[in-house]
Amino acid sequence: MFPPIEASVLENNPEFAKLYATLTTSILNPDGTTKADPRQRAGRQSKSGPPPPLLRTYTKTLIALIHALESKHSSPSRSLQLRAAHLSLASRSADLTAQLNLLLLHSNTVYPPELAEYGIGVEGDEAEAKERTLREMARVYKSMKEEAKDVKGDLERLRGR
């Protein structure tokens, strides 16, 4: 029940004509009620899908089917798991090898500016402090060499598998 609109008004206001056409055709019913009534939408949705108890039954059935398929075809999944574990160990091994190579590379290189902090090349009467520092450095170097040897052994052991 829309009021009649004169044609001249619609011609003079094209945006209003577009709005009026949208309202009368898409949004509102001829009696003025909305086409998007929430009760109608809820009714359509409730009728379009299966009832909730049936959905629960479908879900339980699909879960049982998936479990049955997993139990029958578990050897391929075990194979994939083992392959993934192998790749993980291989990547860890490569990472450790790279770290070890960097450690060995830097252990043979001398950095004079950094050694000045330990008393090497410094003028003065600091012989005791220098000797203490050098002994500590030798101890740390020895422990690093032992750790590098242990890591090499671990890498060889992992490669042997």
Order of alpha helices (4+ residues) and beta strands (2+ residues): alpha-alpha-alpha-alpha-alpha-alpha-alpha
